[in-house]
Amino acid sequence: MATVGVIIQVVPGSPDADFDKISEECSKLIKAYAETERVDVKLEPLAFGLKAIKLLFLMEEEKGDTEPLEDQLKKVDGVQNAETIDVRRTIG
């Protein structure tokens, strides 16, 4: 099986949310689910001061769907929504 690169977008419920805390908690969940050591985090503006947290990581394709992970991320305190926005096979 191949390795895939995944980007999950997490949207906090408020512009005043603790982005560092949410990012840290989401990264822990991703590391456990994807069995990976590295998760890259990027903040991107959405609207009205609200920012999206984009989490990029690699996982084995055989792991399957990311929907169970999205469900876990949605339960993190302060998270309004979490969805996979990109999945690509890696080359090499």
N, CA, C and O atoms as CSV, one atom per row, in Angstrom:
chain,resi,resn,atom,element,x,y,z
A,1,MET,N,N,0.827,-1.191,0.000
A,1,MET,CA,C,0.000,0.000,0.000
A,1,MET,C,C,0.869,1.252,0.000
A,1,MET,O,O,2.052,1.219,0.338
A,2,ALA,N,N,0.249,2.335,-0.384
A,2,ALA,CA,C,0.948,3.607,-0.507
A,2,ALA,C,C,0.762,4.468,0.739
A,2,ALA,O,O,-0.089,4.201,1.588
A,3,THR,N,N,1.577,5.495,0.816
A,3,THR,CA,C,1.428,6.520,1.844
A,3,THR,C,C,0.650,7.671,1.228
A,3,THR,O,O,0.854,8.018,0.065
A,4,VAL,N,N,-0.248,8.265,2.021
A,4,VAL,CA,C,-1.031,9.396,1.528
A,4,VAL,C,C,-0.768,10.618,2.406
A,4,VAL,O,O,-0.548,10.506,3.612
A,5,GLY,N,N,-0.799,11.783,1.769
A,5,GLY,CA,C,-0.745,13.050,2.474
A,5,GLY,C,C,-2.160,13.541,2.671
A,5,GLY,O,O,-2.943,13.577,1.722
A,6,VAL,N,N,-2.500,13.917,3.888
A,6,VAL,CA,C,-3.865,14.323,4.227
A,6,VAL,C,C,-3.848,15.726,4.817
A,6,VAL,O,O,-2.974,16.065,5.615
A,7,ILE,N,N,-4.821,16.539,4.417
A,7,ILE,CA,C,-5.019,17.845,5.041
A,7,ILE,C,C,-6.434,17.857,5.618
A,7,ILE,O,O,-7.420,17.651,4.910
A,8,ILE,N,N,-6.500,18.103,6.922
A,8,ILE,CA,C,-7.790,18.250,7.591
A,8,ILE,C,C,-7.901,19.699,8.044
A,8,ILE,O,O,-6.975,20.256,8.634
A,9,GLN,N,N,-9.047,20.296,7.759
A,9,GLN,CA,C,-9.314,21.673,8.177
A,9,GLN,C,C,-10.214,21.640,9.404
A,9,GLN,O,O,-11.292,21.047,9.387
A,10,VAL,N,N,-9.752,22.285,10.462
A,10,VAL,CA,C,-10.513,22.393,11.709
A,10,VAL,C,C,-10.929,23.848,11.866
A,10,VAL,O,O,-10.102,24.754,11.757
A,11,VAL,N,N,-12.210,24.067,12.122
A,11,VAL,CA,C,-12.722,25.428,12.294
A,11,VAL,C,C,-13.202,25.590,13.733
A,11,VAL,O,O,-14.161,24.937,14.145
A,12,PRO,N,N,-12.536,26.462,14.502
A,12,PRO,CA,C,-12.993,26.751,15.864
A,12,PRO,C,C,-14.326,27.489,15.844
A,12,PRO,O,O,-14.703,28.088,14.836
A,13,GLY,N,N,-15.026,27.440,16.956
A,13,GLY,CA,C,-16.339,28.064,17.039
A,13,GLY,C,C,-16.307,29.565,17.244
A,13,GLY,O,O,-17.347,30.218,17.154
A,14,SER,N,N,-15.126,30.135,17.521
A,14,SER,CA,C,-15.050,31.556,17.827
A,14,SER,C,C,-13.679,32.114,17.430
A,14,SER,O,O,-12.679,31.397,17.474
A,15,PRO,N,N,-13.634,33.404,17.041
A,15,PRO,CA,C,-12.331,34.024,16.760
A,15,PRO,C,C,-11.469,34.135,18.017
A,15,PRO,O,O,-10.254,34.306,17.925
A,16,ASP,N,N,-12.099,34.036,19.196
A,16,ASP,CA,C,-11.383,34.146,20.468
A,16,ASP,C,C,-10.907,32.792,20.991
A,16,ASP,O,O,-10.379,32.709,22.100
A,17,ALA,N,N,-11.087,31.746,20.212
A,17,ALA,CA,C,-10.698,30.400,20.638
A,17,ALA,C,C,-9.186,30.327,20.866
A,17,ALA,O,O,-8.419,31.101,20.292
A,18,ASP,N,N,-8.782,29.399,21.701
A,18,ASP,CA,C,-7.358,29.170,21.975
A,18,ASP,C,C,-6.812,28.262,20.869
A,18,ASP,O,O,-6.865,27.036,20.971
A,19,PHE,N,N,-6.285,28.889,19.810
A,19,PHE,CA,C,-5.828,28.148,18.631
A,19,PHE,C,C,-4.672,27.210,18.965
A,19,PHE,O,O,-4.577,26.119,18.403
A,20,ASP,N,N,-3.799,27.622,19.869
A,20,ASP,CA,C,-2.671,26.764,20.253
A,20,ASP,C,C,-3.157,25.498,20.944
A,20,ASP,O,O,-2.687,24.400,20.647
A,21,LYS,N,N,-4.091,25.655,21.859
A,21,LYS,CA,C,-4.622,24.498,22.601
A,21,LYS,C,C,-5.365,23.556,21.653
A,21,LYS,O,O,-5.185,22.340,21.715
A,22,ILE,N,N,-6.195,24.116,20.781
A,22,ILE,CA,C,-6.944,23.290,19.826
A,22,ILE,C,C,-5.979,22.564,18.886
A,22,ILE,O,O,-6.141,21.371,18.630
A,23,SER,N,N,-4.982,23.275,18.374
A,23,SER,CA,C,-3.997,22.672,17.474
A,23,SER,C,C,-3.253,21.529,18.151
A,23,SER,O,O,-3.039,20.476,17.550
A,24,GLU,N,N,-2.866,21.739,19.392
A,24,GLU,CA,C,-2.124,20.718,20.145
A,24,GLU,C,C,-2.983,19.472,20.362
A,24,GLU,O,O,-2.520,18.351,20.155
A,25,GLU,N,N,-4.218,19.669,20.776
A,25,GLU,CA,C,-5.116,18.530,21.033
A,25,GLU,C,C,-5.422,17.767,19.743
A,25,GLU,O,O,-5.428,16.536,19.728
A,26,CYS,N,N,-5.673,18.501,18.670
A,26,CYS,CA,C,-5.949,17.860,17.376
A,26,CYS,C,C,-4.720,17.093,16.873
A,26,CYS,O,O,-4.849,15.995,16.331
A,27,SER,N,N,-3.542,17.668,17.053
A,27,SER,CA,C,-2.313,16.999,16.632
A,27,SER,C,C,-2.125,15.680,17.376
A,27,SER,O,O,-1.717,14.684,16.778
A,28,LYS,N,N,-2.419,15.667,18.674
A,28,LYS,CA,C,-2.313,14.430,19.461
A,28,LYS,C,C,-3.236,13.353,18.912
A,28,LYS,O,O,-2.833,12.199,18.763
A,29,LEU,N,N,-4.477,13.732,18.612
A,29,LEU,CA,C,-5.443,12.766,18.078
A,29,LEU,C,C,-4.992,12.238,16.718
A,29,LEU,O,O,-5.113,11.045,16.441
A,30,ILE,N,N,-4.480,13.115,15.883
A,30,ILE,CA,C,-4.010,12.713,14.550
A,30,ILE,C,C,-2.827,11.765,14.665
A,30,ILE,O,O,-2.782,10.745,13.976
A,31,LYS,N,N,-1.873,12.087,15.523
A,31,LYS,CA,C,-0.696,11.233,15.697
A,31,LYS,C,C,-1.090,9.823,16.130
A,31,LYS,O,O,-0.524,8.836,15.660
A,32,ALA,N,N,-2.057,9.742,17.022
A,32,ALA,CA,C,-2.514,8.423,17.486
A,32,ALA,C,C,-3.246,7.678,16.377
A,32,ALA,O,O,-3.008,6.487,16.176
A,33,TYR,N,N,-4.124,8.354,15.661
A,33,TYR,CA,C,-4.925,7.713,14.616
A,33,TYR,C,C,-4.072,7.282,13.433
A,33,TYR,O,O,-4.192,6.154,12.954
A,34,ALA,N,N,-3.212,8.176,12.961
A,34,ALA,CA,C,-2.431,7.921,11.753
A,34,ALA,C,C,-1.110,7.215,12.036
A,34,ALA,O,O,-0.380,6.845,11.117
A,35,GLU,N,N,-0.814,7.034,13.327
A,35,GLU,CA,C,0.445,6.407,13.728
A,35,GLU,C,C,1.630,7.127,13.083
A,35,GLU,O,O,2.484,6.519,12.437
A,36,THR,N,N,1.647,8.430,13.282
A,36,THR,CA,C,2.698,9.280,12.722
A,36,THR,C,C,3.290,10.144,13.829
A,36,THR,O,O,2.662,10.348,14.868
A,37,GLU,N,N,4.479,10.640,13.607
A,37,GLU,CA,C,5.144,11.494,14.584
A,37,GLU,C,C,5.023,12.974,14.246
A,37,GLU,O,O,5.228,13.826,15.110
A,38,ARG,N,N,4.692,13.286,12.995
A,38,ARG,CA,C,4.729,14.683,12.551
A,38,ARG,C,C,3.370,15.140,12.019
A,38,ARG,O,O,2.740,14.468,11.203
A,39,VAL,N,N,2.943,16.296,12.505
A,39,VAL,CA,C,1.745,16.962,12.007
A,39,VAL,C,C,2.102,18.434,11.825
A,39,VAL,O,O,2.466,19.107,12.790
A,40,ASP,N,N,2.001,18.935,10.600
A,40,ASP,CA,C,2.272,20.345,10.328
A,40,ASP,C,C,0.975,21.136,10.506
A,40,ASP,O,O,-0.089,20.725,10.043
A,41,VAL,N,N,1.085,22.267,11.179
A,41,VAL,CA,C,-0.088,23.094,11.498
A,41,VAL,C,C,0.061,24.454,10.838
A,41,VAL,O,O,1.116,25.084,10.903
A,42,LYS,N,N,-1.018,24.893,10.200
A,42,LYS,CA,C,-1.023,26.204,9.546
A,42,LYS,C,C,-2.354,26.893,9.839
A,42,LYS,O,O,-3.414,26.275,9.738
A,43,LEU,N,N,-2.298,28.166,10.200
A,43,LEU,CA,C,-3.513,28.957,10.414
A,43,LEU,C,C,-3.796,29.771,9.164
A,43,LEU,O,O,-2.896,30.388,8.594
A,44,GLU,N,N,-5.057,29.768,8.742
A,44,GLU,CA,C,-5.456,30.559,7.581
A,44,GLU,C,C,-6.711,31.349,7.912
A,44,GLU,O,O,-7.652,30.808,8.492
A,45,PRO,N,N,-6.731,32.634,7.543
A,45,PRO,CA,C,-7.917,33.443,7.808
A,45,PRO,C,C,-9.121,32.946,7.011
A,45,PRO,O,O,-8.997,32.560,5.849
A,46,LEU,N,N,-10.298,32.961,7.661
A,46,LEU,CA,C,-11.549,32.604,6.981
A,46,LEU,C,C,-12.380,33.861,6.740
A,46,LEU,O,O,-12.496,34.340,5.612
A,47,ALA,N,N,-12.955,34.385,7.823
A,47,ALA,CA,C,-13.790,35.591,7.715
A,47,ALA,C,C,-14.052,36.163,9.099
A,47,ALA,O,O,-14.133,35.424,10.080
A,48,PHE,N,N,-14.182,37.470,9.173
A,48,PHE,CA,C,-14.565,38.154,10.407
A,48,PHE,C,C,-13.659,37.790,11.579
A,48,PHE,O,O,-14.134,37.639,12.705
A,49,GLY,N,N,-12.371,37.650,11.325
A,49,GLY,CA,C,-11.412,37.346,12.377
A,49,GLY,C,C,-11.275,35.864,12.703
A,49,GLY,O,O,-10.402,35.475,13.479
A,50,LEU,N,N,-12.124,35.046,12.120
A,50,LEU,CA,C,-12.064,33.605,12.367
A,50,LEU,C,C,-10.970,32.986,11.504
A,50,LEU,O,O,-10.812,33.339,10.336
A,51,LYS,N,N,-10.221,32.062,12.093
A,51,LYS,CA,C,-9.156,31.380,11.367
A,51,LYS,C,C,-9.430,29.884,11.331
A,51,LYS,O,O,-10.009,29.319,12.259
A,52,ALA,N,N,-9.003,29.258,10.246
A,52,ALA,CA,C,-9.077,27.801,10.131
A,52,ALA,C,C,-7.712,27.234,10.482
A,52,ALA,O,O,-6.682,27.841,10.191
A,53,ILE,N,N,-7.715,26.083,11.101
A,53,ILE,CA,C,-6.482,25.374,11.420
A,53,ILE,C,C,-6.359,24.244,10.406
A,53,ILE,O,O,-7.214,23.360,10.355
A,54,LYS,N,N,-5.307,24.267,9.603
A,54,LYS,CA,C,-5.080,23.207,8.622
A,54,LYS,C,C,-3.965,22.310,9.142
A,54,LYS,O,O,-2.871,22.772,9.466
A,55,LEU,N,N,-4.267,21.027,9.214
A,55,LEU,CA,C,-3.342,20.042,9.753
A,55,LEU,C,C,-2.939,19.080,8.642
A,55,LEU,O,O,-3.786,18.387,8.077
A,56,LEU,N,N,-1.656,19.039,8.332
A,56,LEU,CA,C,-1.126,18.194,7.265
A,56,LEU,C,C,-0.316,17.061,7.887
A,56,LEU,O,O,0.527,17.293,8.754
A,57,PHE,N,N,-0.581,15.826,7.435
A,57,PHE,CA,C,0.151,14.675,7.959
A,57,PHE,C,C,0.152,13.558,6.929
A,57,PHE,O,O,-0.614,13.575,5.966
A,58,LEU,N,N,1.029,12.587,7.152
A,58,LEU,CA,C,1.118,11.403,6.298
A,58,LEU,C,C,0.581,10.201,7.056
A,58,LEU,O,O,0.751,10.087,8.270
A,59,MET,N,N,-0.072,9.304,6.321
A,59,MET,CA,C,-0.522,8.049,6.921
A,59,MET,C,C,-0.564,6.976,5.846
A,59,MET,O,O,-0.559,7.276,4.653
A,60,GLU,N,N,-0.606,5.734,6.276
A,60,GLU,CA,C,-0.688,4.622,5.336
A,60,GLU,C,C,-2.094,4.566,4.739
A,60,GLU,O,O,-3.089,4.701,5.450
A,61,GLU,N,N,-2.157,4.366,3.436
A,61,GLU,CA,C,-3.431,4.324,2.728
A,61,GLU,C,C,-4.339,3.212,3.264
A,61,GLU,O,O,-5.561,3.363,3.286
A,62,GLU,N,N,-3.750,2.115,3.687
A,62,GLU,CA,C,-4.527,0.978,4.187
A,62,GLU,C,C,-5.314,1.319,5.451
A,62,GLU,O,O,-6.236,0.593,5.823
A,63,LYS,N,N,-4.954,2.422,6.114
A,63,LYS,CA,C,-5.682,2.873,7.303
A,63,LYS,C,C,-7.141,3.179,6.949
A,63,LYS,O,O,-8.041,3.038,7.776
A,64,GLY,N,N,-7.346,3.599,5.701
A,64,GLY,CA,C,-8.709,3.815,5.216
A,64,GLY,C,C,-9.207,5.233,5.399
A,64,GLY,O,O,-8.445,6.199,5.358
A,65,ASP,N,N,-10.488,5.324,5.600
A,65,ASP,CA,C,-11.215,6.586,5.673
A,65,ASP,C,C,-10.785,7.441,6.866
A,65,ASP,O,O,-10.398,6.911,7.908
A,66,THR,N,N,-10.853,8.760,6.709
A,66,THR,CA,C,-10.518,9.675,7.802
A,66,THR,C,C,-11.759,10.128,8.580
A,66,THR,O,O,-11.649,10.933,9.505
A,67,GLU,N,N,-12.921,9.620,8.214
A,67,GLU,CA,C,-14.153,10.047,8.892
A,67,GLU,C,C,-14.133,9.766,10.400
A,67,GLU,O,O,-14.578,10.618,11.169
A,68,PRO,N,N,-13.637,8.609,10.854
A,68,PRO,CA,C,-13.568,8.406,12.311
A,68,PRO,C,C,-12.674,9.448,13.000
A,68,PRO,O,O,-12.965,9.877,14.117
A,69,LEU,N,N,-11.604,9.845,12.339
A,69,LEU,CA,C,-10.725,10.878,12.887
A,69,LEU,C,C,-11.439,12.219,12.937
A,69,LEU,O,O,-11.340,12.941,13.929
A,70,GLU,N,N,-12.158,12.556,11.874
A,70,GLU,CA,C,-12.921,13.815,11.852
A,70,GLU,C,C,-13.899,13.855,13.023
A,70,GLU,O,O,-14.045,14.885,13.682
A,71,ASP,N,N,-14.567,12.733,13.280
A,71,ASP,CA,C,-15.518,12.667,14.391
A,71,ASP,C,C,-14.833,12.926,15.730
A,71,ASP,O,O,-15.399,13.591,16.597
A,72,GLN,N,N,-13.612,12.401,15.903
A,72,GLN,CA,C,-12.855,12.647,17.133
A,72,GLN,C,C,-12.478,14.121,17.248
A,72,GLN,O,O,-12.580,14.712,18.324
A,73,LEU,N,N,-12.043,14.712,16.135
A,73,LEU,CA,C,-11.619,16.115,16.141
A,73,LEU,C,C,-12.785,17.055,16.453
A,73,LEU,O,O,-12.595,18.081,17.105
A,74,LYS,N,N,-13.973,16.714,15.997
A,74,LYS,CA,C,-15.156,17.552,16.254
A,74,LYS,C,C,-15.511,17.595,17.734
A,74,LYS,O,O,-16.211,18.506,18.176
A,75,LYS,N,N,-15.033,16.615,18.507
A,75,LYS,CA,C,-15.321,16.554,19.938
A,75,LYS,C,C,-14.334,17.359,20.782
A,75,LYS,O,O,-14.531,17.514,21.988
A,76,VAL,N,N,-13.272,17.871,20.154
A,76,VAL,CA,C,-12.297,18.693,20.877
A,76,VAL,C,C,-12.978,19.995,21.302
A,76,VAL,O,O,-13.689,20.621,20.517
A,77,ASP,N,N,-12.750,20.389,22.548
A,77,ASP,CA,C,-13.360,21.602,23.086
A,77,ASP,C,C,-12.980,22.816,22.236
A,77,ASP,O,O,-11.797,23.070,22.009
A,78,GLY,N,N,-13.970,23.556,21.772
A,78,GLY,CA,C,-13.750,24.760,20.970
A,78,GLY,C,C,-13.826,24.545,19.474
A,78,GLY,O,O,-13.785,25.511,18.712
A,79,VAL,N,N,-13.937,23.284,19.028
A,79,VAL,CA,C,-13.998,22.983,17.596
A,79,VAL,C,C,-15.451,22.958,17.135
A,79,VAL,O,O,-16.293,22.272,17.716
A,80,GLN,N,N,-15.721,23.713,16.089
A,80,GLN,CA,C,-17.055,23.733,15.497
A,80,GLN,C,C,-17.184,22.680,14.399
A,80,GLN,O,O,-18.205,22.000,14.295
A,81,ASN,N,N,-16.132,22.553,13.575
A,81,ASN,CA,C,-16.188,21.619,12.452
A,81,ASN,C,C,-14.788,21.118,12.111
A,81,ASN,O,O,-13.790,21.805,12.331
A,82,ALA,N,N,-14.743,19.901,11.568
A,82,ALA,CA,C,-13.486,19.326,11.087
A,82,ALA,C,C,-13.814,18.504,9.851
A,82,ALA,O,O,-14.725,17.677,9.866
A,83,GLU,N,N,-13.058,18.742,8.773
A,83,GLU,CA,C,-13.291,17.964,7.561
A,83,GLU,C,C,-12.001,17.787,6.777
A,83,GLU,O,O,-11.132,18.659,6.762
A,84,THR,N,N,-11.902,16.640,6.130
A,84,THR,CA,C,-10.757,16.357,5.270
A,84,THR,C,C,-10.951,17.144,3.981
A,84,THR,O,O,-11.982,17.025,3.318
A,85,ILE,N,N,-9.945,17.952,3.631
A,85,ILE,CA,C,-10.077,18.769,2.417
A,85,ILE,C,C,-9.156,18.303,1.301
A,85,ILE,O,O,-9.304,18.745,0.162
A,86,ASP,N,N,-8.197,17.409,1.603
A,86,ASP,CA,C,-7.307,16.921,0.557
A,86,ASP,C,C,-6.655,15.612,0.990
A,86,ASP,O,O,-6.221,15.463,2.132
A,87,VAL,N,N,-6.597,14.666,0.052
A,87,VAL,CA,C,-5.892,13.399,0.251
A,87,VAL,C,C,-5.178,13.094,-1.054
A,87,VAL,O,O,-5.795,13.066,-2.118
A,88,ARG,N,N,-3.859,12.864,-0.965
A,88,ARG,CA,C,-3.064,12.559,-2.171
A,88,ARG,C,C,-2.054,11.477,-1.873
A,88,ARG,O,O,-1.476,11.426,-0.787
A,89,ARG,N,N,-1.850,10.614,-2.849
A,89,ARG,CA,C,-0.790,9.610,-2.717
A,89,ARG,C,C,0.562,10.292,-2.843
A,89,ARG,O,O,0.743,11.204,-3.650
A,90,THR,N,N,1.504,9.835,-2.035
A,90,THR,CA,C,2.851,10.368,-2.139
A,90,THR,C,C,3.629,9.594,-3.194
A,90,THR,O,O,3.290,8.456,-3.521
A,91,ILE,N,N,4.655,10.211,-3.713
A,91,ILE,CA,C,5.484,9.579,-4.732
A,91,ILE,C,C,6.855,9.293,-4.115
A,91,ILE,O,O,7.445,10.141,-3.446
A,92,GLY,N,N,7.336,8.095,-4.354
A,92,GLY,CA,C,8.678,7.797,-3.873
A,92,GLY,C,C,8.787,6.555,-3.081
A,92,GLY,O,O,9.876,6.208,-2.625
